[in-house]
Structure formats: C-alpha cells, structure tokens
Amino acid sequence: MKKIKKIKIRLNGKFKFVKDDTNLSDLLKTLKIPLKKVAIEFNQEILDKKKLNKQILKNNDKIEIVHFIGGG
C-alpha cells in the first residue's frame, strides 16, 4: 500500500496538512469556500481565480482567504 505524502501549509495563520499534489481549487472545494465571495492571497500575492487549478501547493505555502461581507 502506497503511503500518501502530506505537506504543511499555513492557511489563515494556522498550520494545515494537505495531500502533496493538492491544488488551490481542490483546497477551496474541500473547505466548502464559495469562490464568488472571497479573495485569495497566495504567498503574499493576490491570486487570479482563473489560476487556482494550476497552482499546486508546496510545503510552507502561505494562503490567506478573505471573505467579503455585505452590510450597510
């Protein structure tokens, strides 16, 4: 049986372990985060949402997910 390799990322300031070949799109689906209501900062750069599938996570990547909240 093949062991699944995990990597450590920092998500909104907290460490999280994910599968080695996870991309950002997969991570957001796992976390049930609606794309329309968030901005994503990946290693201190705002990421274009069209590139989420191509951005494979690596050890020690830093991801910040900011939710937009309406109000008045």
Buried (B, 14 or more C-beta within 10 A) or exposed (E): EEEEEEBEBBBEEEEBEBEEEBBBBBBBEEEEEEEEEBEBBBEEEEBEBEEBEEBEBEEEBEBBBEEEEEEE
